[in-house]
């Protein structure tokens, strides 16, 4: 009986050890069984996705860092990333078998768009992600002021000199001159009237009249003085009226437009017609009412101080004819002679 009592606890301990051993084996077996299953599950999951890789470069194949890359699926799912310093990007775990839209943008470059689909487990590398430099279009507004250009051209004309010392103001050598403003027309007249050459011209014409005995004043110093005074009055009136007042009112240009090209016949015709046809401020040719009116008004005013024998209609039209003849002669001289000796100002 004692032997049986001692044996029972030992057997019980043995049974417990065997049971523990079996449990350990079962636990180890579970790990061994579960591990392969988990690995198989992960492998199966990887076969359902892929990766999209690429490098964004410019037209010179230089990498573009910081470019925005957007991967968008048909269901509206959207992934966004920015390229690294070497221009690379990578989308992982991209669902296979689905067409994704990939769009690459960066400031200063045209957008790049493409469609891409990956196979299960595929690492697809895009090799043509090249951004073209975007042409920059700038709207440039050019402010053009006709008055400013005309003012610059007038400054050039005011510097024109015959033989480097005689002003030659009323001729423009510009092929397409801007019209003068009213202020510029009066400024040009003022410049002409205050030049020493103006007084010399009037004094010379008074000497010619002295020799011809016209108007009917004595041919002595007193007579010359009267002719000189009358000549100054006539020239001042005609210059102001014909070159400033009427051109401003009628919007006509008082200057001679030098042609300088073409046949001699065409140039002579241009010069002769200048006394009868002028250019308007609108650029169109029109009757030269300013020159005609200036000459007629100056002659009419002179009747107030000329001798009584010269105060008649014949005197007015005679002086008008002489004045128009002088205008024609002056235009021909400008076209063929004075242009060769005129130093022209610089812009």
Long-range contacts (C-beta under 8 A, 24 or more apart in sequence): 46-120, 46-121, 47-120, 47-121, 48-95, 48-96, 48-120, 49-92, 49-93, 49-94, 49-95, 49-96, 49-118, 49-120, 49-121, 50-94, 50-96, 50-118, 50-119, 50-120, 50-121, 50-122, 50-123, 50-124, 51-90, 51-91, 51-92, 51-93, 51-94, 51-118, 51-122, 51-123, 51-124, 52-90, 52-91, 52-94, 52-100, 52-102, 52-116, 52-118, 52-124, 52-126, 53-88, 53-89, 53-90, 53-91, 53-123, 53-124, 53-125, 53-126, 54-88, 54-89, 54-90, 54-125, 54-126, 54-127, 54-129, 55-83, 55-86, 55-87, 55-88, 55-89, 55-129, 56-83, 56-87, 56-88, 56-89, 56-104, 56-106, 56-112, 56-129, 56-130, 56-131, 57-87, 57-129, 57-130, 57-131, 58-109, 58-130, 58-131, 58-132, 58-133, 59-130, 59-131, 59-132, 59-133, 61-130, 63-87, 63-88, 64-106, 64-109, 64-131, 66-106, 67-104, 67-105, 67-106, 67-109, 67-131, 68-104, 68-105, 68-106, 69-102, 69-103, 69-104, 70-102, 70-103, 70-104, 70-105, 71-100, 71-101, 71-102, 72-100, 72-101, 72-102, 72-103, 73-98, 73-100, 73-101, 74-98, 74-99, 74-100, 94-118, 96-120, 96-121, 96-122, 102-126, 104-129, 104-131, 106-131, 108-133, 108-134, 109-133, 109-134, 110-134, 146-178, 146-179, 147-178, 147-181, 149-178, 150-177, 150-178, 150-179, 150-180, 150-181, 150-184, 151-184, 152-347, 153-177, 153-178, 154-180, 154-184, 154-187, 154-188, 155-345, 156-344, 156-345, 156-346, 156-347, 157-188, 157-255, 157-345, 158-188, 158-191, 158-345, 159-343, 159-344, 159-345, 159-346, 160-342, 160-343, 160-344, 160-345, 161-342, 161-343, 162-338, 162-341, 162-342, 163-341, 164-343, 166-197, 167-191, 167-192, 167-195, 167-197, 168-334, 168-338, 168-342, 170-243, 170-254, 170-255, 170-256, 171-255, 171-256, 171-257, 171-258, 171-334, 171-338, 171-339, 171-342, 172-255, 172-256, 172-257, 172-258, 173-258, 173-260, 173-339, 173-344, 177-255, 177-257, 179-253, 179-280, 179-281, 179-282, 179-283, 180-247, 180-253, 180-254, 180-255, 180-281, 182-248, 185-243, 185-244, 185-247, 185-248, 185-254, 186-244, 186-248, 188-243, 188-244, 188-254, 188-255, 189-239, 189-240, 189-243, 189-244, 192-239, 192-243, 193-236, 193-239, 193-240, 198-235, 199-232, 201-235, 202-228, 202-231, 202-232, 202-235, 203-228, 203-231, 205-231, 205-235, 206-231, 214-310, 215-306, 215-307, 215-309, 215-310, 216-307, 216-309, 216-310, 217-307, 229-305, 230-302, 230-305, 230-306, 233-301, 233-302, 233-305, 234-298, 234-299, 234-301, 234-302, 235-298, 237-294, 237-297, 237-298, 237-301, 237-302, 238-294, 238-295, 238-297, 238-298, 238-323, 239-294, 241-293, 241-294, 241-297, 241-298, 242-290, 242-291, 242-293, 242-294, 242-295, 242-297, 242-298, 243-290, 243-294, 246-289, 246-290, 246-293, 246-294, 247-290, 250-280, 250-289, 250-290, 251-280, 251-281, 251-282, 252-278, 252-279, 252-280, 252-281, 252-286, 252-288, 252-289, 252-290, 253-278, 253-279, 253-280, 253-281, 254-278, 254-290, 254-291, 256-330, 256-331, 256-334, 258-334, 258-335, 258-339, 259-335, 260-335, 260-339, 264-336, 267-335, 267-336, 268-332, 268-335, 268-336, 270-335, 271-328, 271-331, 271-332, 271-334, 271-335, 271-336, 272-328, 272-331, 272-332, 274-327, 274-328, 274-331, 275-324, 275-327, 275-328, 275-331, 291-324, 291-327, 292-324, 295-319, 295-320, 295-323, 295-324, 295-327, 296-320, 298-323, 299-323
